[in-house]
Amino acid sequence: MLERLYSGKVRDIYEVGDDQFLMVASDRISAFDVIFAEPIIDKGAVLTAMTEFWDETLRHIAPTHLITTDPSKFPAGAEDIPGVAGRAMLVKRAEMLPIECIVRGYLSGSAWKEYQSTGTVHNTPMPAGLKESAQLPEPIFTPSTKATEGHDINISYDEAVELVGAEAAERAREICLTAYATAAKHALSKGIVIADTKFELGYIDGELSICDEILTPDSSRFWPADAVVEGEAPPSFDKQPVRDWAESTGWDRPQRLPRFRRR
């Protein structure tokens, strides 16, 4: 049996020797860093399949940590993990950057809230007069901290440089903006807008690589292209309906967890 090193909001991570991990995506759903009691059936399988697709699509831009999703190639002991087939990735160990690498193509979420208040996004001035869900003049790299406790904090690019150094910050921005542009073009051809997404990057053999999940509904905002209207919040194919519901309950997060009412 493999040793479980970590259980996060969604993924359970098992150690495989000194340089590999087995990452198993569960059906857990969270909002505002709190795990809800009710799972989303087959969610982990969807996250894994999407990550595998985008890994194949984007790996010409930068290396990735994915080795295989084929259970027949997993190490001995993996078969004892419940539900491992279809929802697990064997990956390379990476030295992760201590920042979340977010790319925004549209004004939404926390960026829209900040813009309404200060006219900035991640402390960076933006053009005046933008509306909610507006497409930005060009996609922007907007990092945040990676909190071990509490919530991540949006930071400017200059603040990211202070955390990881100029060379790493510049390479991270280059990788993420190129990956977003490639993915957004493909998604739009299928009628989907990728409003924003979060990448996780880390060093593998000295080279900055794309790690963790890639462009899933847990890490991105997906909108139907024919329903995007400036000044309104479009319907979402991601976690936004869960966030909206949680906020509508008056939840005093994270002290008390609301529960869905089944009808």
Backbone hydrogen bonds, N-H to C=O, Kabsch-Sander energy under -0.5 kcal/mol:
donor,donor_aa,acceptor,acceptor_aa,energy
2,L,77,G,-0.5
4,R,2,L,-0.5
5,L,3,E,-0.6
5,L,13,I,-2.6
6,Y,13,I,-1.5
8,G,11,R,-3.4
12,D,24,V,-2.4
13,I,6,Y,-2.9
14,Y,22,L,-2.6
15,E,3,E,-2.2
16,V,20,Q,-2.5
19,D,16,V,-0.5
20,Q,16,V,-1.1
21,F,91,V,-2.3
22,L,14,Y,-2.5
23,M,21,F,-0.6
23,M,89,M,-2.9
24,V,12,D,-2.9
24,V,22,L,-0.6
25,A,23,M,-0.6
25,A,87,R,-3.1
26,S,10,V,-2.2
26,S,24,V,-0.6
31,A,34,V,-2.1
34,V,31,A,-1.4
36,F,29,I,-2.9
40,I,27,D,-2.7
41,I,39,P,-0.6
43,K,40,I,-2.3
46,V,42,D,-1.8
47,L,43,K,-2.5
48,T,44,G,-2.1
49,A,45,A,-2.3
50,M,46,V,-2.4
51,T,47,L,-2.3
52,E,48,T,-2.3
53,F,49,A,-2.1
54,W,50,M,-2.6
55,D,51,T,-2.4
56,E,52,E,-1.9
57,T,53,F,-1.7
58,L,54,W,-2.4
59,R,55,D,-1.5
61,I,58,L,-2.5
62,A,58,L,-1.0
65,H,210,I,-1.7
67,I,90,L,-3.0
68,T,90,L,-1.4
73,K,70,D,-2.1
74,F,71,P,-1.4
78,A,75,P,-2.0
80,D,77,G,-1.3
81,I,78,A,-1.9
84,V,81,I,-1.5
87,R,84,V,-1.5
88,A,84,V,-0.6
89,M,23,M,-2.4
90,L,68,T,-2.8
91,V,21,F,-2.9
91,V,89,M,-0.6
92,K,65,H,-2.7
93,R,19,D,-2.6
95,E,203,Y,-2.4
96,M,94,A,-1.0
97,L,201,L,-2.7
100,E,144,S,-2.5
101,C,199,F,-2.3
102,I,100,E,-0.9
103,V,197,T,-2.6
104,R,140,I,-2.5
105,G,195,A,-2.9
106,Y,195,A,-1.5
107,L,134,A,-2.3
108,S,106,Y,-0.8
111,A,108,S,-1.1
112,W,108,S,-0.8
113,K,109,G,-1.8
114,E,110,S,-2.4
115,Y,111,A,-2.5
116,Q,112,W,-2.3
117,S,113,K,-1.3
118,T,114,E,-3.0
119,G,114,E,-0.6
119,G,115,Y,-1.8
120,T,114,E,-0.6
121,V,124,T,-2.3
124,T,121,V,-1.3
126,M,119,G,-2.3
130,L,127,P,-0.7
133,S,107,L,-3.4
134,A,131,K,-2.0
136,L,105,G,-2.4
140,I,104,R,-2.4
142,T,102,I,-3.3
142,T,140,I,-0.7
144,S,100,E,-1.7
145,T,153,I,-2.7
146,K,98,P,-0.9
147,A,145,T,-0.6
155,I,143,P,-2.2
160,A,156,S,-1.7
161,V,157,Y,-2.2
162,E,158,D,-1.6
163,L,159,E,-1.2
164,V,160,A,-2.6
165,G,161,V,-2.4
169,A,165,G,-2.2
170,E,166,A,-2.4
171,R,167,E,-2.2
172,A,168,A,-2.6
173,R,169,A,-2.4
174,E,170,E,-2.2
175,I,171,R,-2.7
176,C,172,A,-2.6
177,L,173,R,-2.5
178,T,174,E,-1.9
179,A,175,I,-2.7
180,Y,176,C,-2.6
181,A,177,L,-2.3
182,T,178,T,-2.2
183,A,179,A,-2.6
184,A,180,Y,-3.4
185,K,181,A,-1.9
186,H,182,T,-1.8
187,A,183,A,-2.9
188,L,184,A,-2.4
189,S,185,K,-1.4
190,K,186,H,-0.6
190,K,187,A,-1.4
191,G,188,L,-1.6
192,I,187,A,-2.4
193,V,223,W,-3.3
195,A,193,V,-0.9
195,A,221,R,-2.2
196,D,221,R,-0.7
197,T,103,V,-2.1
198,K,219,S,-1.9
199,F,101,C,-3.3
200,E,211,C,-0.7
202,G,209,S,-2.1
203,Y,95,E,-2.6
204,I,207,E,-2.4
207,E,204,I,-1.7
209,S,202,G,-3.2
210,I,63,P,-2.9
211,C,200,E,-3.2
219,S,216,T,-1.1
220,S,216,T,-0.9
221,R,196,D,-2.2
222,F,220,S,-0.5
223,W,193,V,-2.8
225,A,191,G,-2.5
227,A,224,P,-2.2
228,V,225,A,-0.9
229,V,227,A,-0.7
231,G,132,E,-3.3
232,E,132,E,-0.6
232,E,229,V,-1.8
237,F,222,F,-2.7
239,K,217,P,-1.1
242,V,239,K,-0.8
243,R,239,K,-2.0
244,D,240,Q,-3.0
245,W,241,P,-2.3
246,A,242,V,-2.6
247,E,243,R,-2.5
248,S,244,D,-1.9
249,T,245,W,-0.9
249,T,246,A,-0.8
250,G,247,E,-1.3
251,W,246,A,-1.1
253,R,251,W,-1.6
255,Q,252,D,-1.5
262,R,260,F,-0.6
